[in-house]
Amino acid sequence: MRNALQASPTSKMPVYLARASYRQRRLRDVMRVLPFVGFLAWIMPTMAGILPASSTVGLYIFAVWMILIASSALINRRLIRQADDSLVDTSSTA
């Protein structure tokens, strides 16, 4: 039985995905998981009682919120850049 990653005898190309599309998919996966990570980052310390003062909790929630915004903006910028690069690559080969 052949390995699933091996190419078929008729094709000379491997079955691996292109790097650009693989990275785009992983970045999209990160964007999908980011809200859940943020929710856990908000809930876990407050539920565990690690942050006792109300002003500290407010600052912590604001800091997590800002980190989520910044990280999603950076990931979104990278996805847009990769999508633009792939459009340029496909238009130059046509």
C-alpha positions in Angstrom: 0.0 0.0 0.0 1.4 3.4 -1.0 1.8 6.3 1.4 -0.9 8.9 1.1 1.7 11.7 0.6 3.3 10.0 -2.4 2.4 11.1 -5.8 0.5 8.8 -8.1 2.6 7.0 -10.8 1.0 9.2 -13.5 1.8 12.5 -11.9 5.3 13.8 -11.2 4.2 16.4 -8.6 4.0 15.7 -4.9 0.6 15.9 -3.1 1.8 18.7 -0.7 0.0 22.0 -0.6 1.7 25.2 -1.8 3.3 27.1 1.0 1.3 30.3 0.4 -2.1 28.6 0.5 -1.0 26.5 3.5 0.0 29.7 5.4 -3.2 31.4 4.5 -5.2 28.5 5.8 -3.3 28.4 9.1 -3.7 32.2 9.5 -7.4 31.9 8.9 -7.5 29.1 11.5 -5.7 31.5 14.0 -8.3 34.2 13.3 -11.1 31.7 14.0 -9.6 30.6 17.3 -8.6 34.1 18.5 -12.0 35.0 20.0 -12.0 31.9 22.1 -8.4 32.6 23.3 -9.5 36.1 24.2 -12.5 34.8 26.1 -10.4 32.4 28.1 -7.8 35.2 28.7 -10.7 37.3 30.1 -12.4 34.7 32.2 -9.7 32.5 33.7 -7.9 35.0 35.9 -11.1 36.6 37.1 -12.7 33.2 37.9 -9.6 32.0 39.7 -9.5 35.1 41.8 -6.0 36.0 40.7 -6.9 39.7 40.2 -8.6 40.9 43.4 -8.9 44.6 42.9 -11.6 45.9 40.6 -9.4 48.5 39.0 -6.8 45.8 38.3 -9.5 43.6 36.7 -10.5 46.6 34.5 -7.0 47.3 33.4 -6.4 43.6 32.7 -9.6 43.3 30.6 -8.6 46.4 28.7 -5.1 45.1 28.1 -6.4 41.8 26.8 -8.8 43.6 24.6 -6.1 45.8 23.1 -3.8 42.8 22.5 -6.7 41.0 20.7 -7.3 44.0 18.5 -3.6 44.4 17.6 -3.1 40.7 16.9 -6.2 40.4 14.7 -5.1 43.5 12.8 -1.6 42.1 12.2 -3.0 38.7 11.1 -5.5 40.4 8.8 -2.8 42.6 7.2 -0.8 39.5 6.6 -3.7 37.7 5.0 -4.5 40.6 2.7 -0.9 40.9 1.7 -0.7 37.2 0.9 -4.0 37.4 -1.1 -2.7 40.3 -3.1 0.6 38.4 -3.8 -1.3 35.4 -5.0 -3.5 37.6 -7.3 -0.4 39.1 -8.8 1.2 35.7 -9.3 -1.9 34.3 -11.1 -2.3 37.4 -13.3 1.3 37.4 -14.4 1.2 33.7 -15.5 -2.0 34.2 -17.5 
